[in-house]
Amino acid sequence: MAVRFRKYFKGCKLIPCAGRRSRQCPETPKRSNNEHKSCGVWCVEFFDDNKQWQSLTFRDIHNKTDAEKRLTLFISDRERGQLNLPKKKNIPTLAEYSKTYLELYKTAKENTLAVKKTAINALVEYLGGYRLDKITPFVIEKFRVERKEKGKVKDGTVNNDVAVLSHVFTTAIKEGIIDKNPCKDIRRLKVTQTRDRVLSDEEIALLLDKLHGKDRLMVLVGLFTGLRLGGVLGLSWGDIDFARKIITSSHKTGKLVSIPLSSYLSEELLKWKENNPCGRVFETRTLTHVVIVEYSEHFSTLFKDLGIHNFTFHNLRHTFASLLQGELGIGAVVVQGMTGHSSLGMLQRYSHTGIDSKQRAIQALTNYVLNGKNEVNLAIAQ
């Protein structure tokens, strides 16, 4: 039985170091006289009633004298059979608690749950073996570096992983498992906003020339309506009014948008309907996040194989808005009415109005894509 000064660096207790400094160590705090504080803590070591070795540290023990007094008290209590040691919580590892966490939020929206699962998988891969109370800001910073270097992911993805980790800690705190959230000391990585990728005239011509069948028609719908991939996949024949040439959709935001059909796209859809007359236009399966991701990956690979790099199906929506505003000069309010953006500010990152204005805009876009700039001004003026 004894007391001793156990050395560790506060920022990296999980790293065995025997109290010796090295290049990887964080700076220890300094005293008012500019001297470094001791990197460690006084601990009390003794055998408890069950002859089990105990090594305990306490916040109110600041020096050897305090530690020896506490040791004497523990020995006295043990001899009288009144030893009352602080009970240690049974704190789970991140891998163990993540199962409980996901179970608690299993009724969340499908997309939200999918995002959580993706982040949890990454977190468990890197930090799964750590107990929740052993994950420090230093450990999280180490995770961020490894996630970027080994996982080759973007800063935005790392920020999302840490945000989910923070929510895991918040949930654990509410359950009384831990007392603090180390993510509060972590600053988000700065994400540089890049201009959204849009198709060039040459790339549009390449798509029209090389694509066929279902892939071609889905790309045409995305390019000529600005619908998200989920909106395109969710289209049923009942959403398309061929007599009035209008498509209606409320995918994702729940906000109903009406988008005119050009004669060209209307004819292409009618041809497709001859062999696919029932239910949804493109996909009969239940529309889950997994199905949408499957299609997204398919189109990203398809575009890459055609030589169109760094382009996704969602970028067709950006191209739709960019061409209407940038090349054709269509007003932002008209474009907003078709894309369903909640604000003009969100729309203008890409570069309730009358249906006539929308129809002229769609016809101008169709003429531009199919025939170049020659017939654009005529379509806008009509």
C-alpha positions, 0 to 999 in steps of 0.5 A: 500500500502506497501513494505515488505520482502517476505520470500521464499527459492530460491530452493523451492518457490512452497513449502509454508513455511512462511520463516521458515527453516526446515530439507527439505530446501536447503542451502541458499547462504552465504556472503563473511563473511560466513553469510547466505544471507536473504532467501527472496526478497523485494516486492512492494504491491499496487492497480493498476488502476483497483483496483486489488492487485499487489505484484511485485518483481524486480531484481534491488530492493535489500533493503527496501529503493529501494522498497519504492522508487519504490512504490512511483513511482508507486503511482505517475504514477497511480495518473497521469494515466500513470501506466505502469506495466510489462505484465505477460506472460500467461504461460501454465502448463506442462499438457497444453503445452505437448499437443502442444509439441506432436502435433508439433512432430506428424510427427516424426518417430513412435518409436521416437513419442512413446518414447516421448508419454511414457515420457510425460505421466509420466511427466504429471502424476507427474508435469502436474499441474506446470506452465512451469516457476515454474518447478525448478531443485528442483522440477525436482529432487523431480520428479526423486526421486518419479519416482524411488520410486513410479514408480519402474523404472530404472535410465535409464528410469528416464534419458530419462524422463528428456531428453524429459522434457528438449526438451519440455523446449527447444521447449517452449523457441523457441516459446518465452513462457519461458526464461530458461531450468531448466534441464540444471542444472540436471546431468544424473543419473549414469547407471551401464552397466550390462551384457546382458542376454543370454540363458544357455544350459539348458534354450535353451533345455527348450524352444525347449521342451516346445514351440510349433507352432508360438511361437516356430518358432519365437523363433527359427528364433530369436535364429538362425538368430539374427534378432530383434523382429521387423525384425522377425515380418516384414519377408515376404516369399519374404525375404527368398530364400529357394533354396540358404538358405538365409534370407535378412532383413533391419529392423530398421537400413535400412542396408541390412543384409544377414543371412544363413538358416540352413537346420533345420530352413529352413525345419521348415519354409517350414512346416509353409508355408504350412498353411501360404503361403501368405504375411508376415511369422508371422504377417499380421497387419501393423507393428507399435510400438504398435504391436511390444510392444504387441509381446515383452510383450507376449514373456517376459511373456511366458519366465517367465512362463517357469521359464526363468526370466529377459529374453526378445525376444531381448535377443535371439539376444544377445544369438545368438551373444554370442554363436557364439563368446564365445562358437564357436569362430566365428570371430567378423567380421563374426558375425557383418555381420549377426547382422548388428551392425554399429561397432565391438565395439557395437557387442562386448558389447554382448560378409562385409564377404563371405557368406560361412563363415556365412553359416559355422557359422550358421551350427555350431550354429544349431549343438550346439543348437540341438546336443550340442558340439559334432558336432560343430567342424566338422561344423566349419571345413567344 
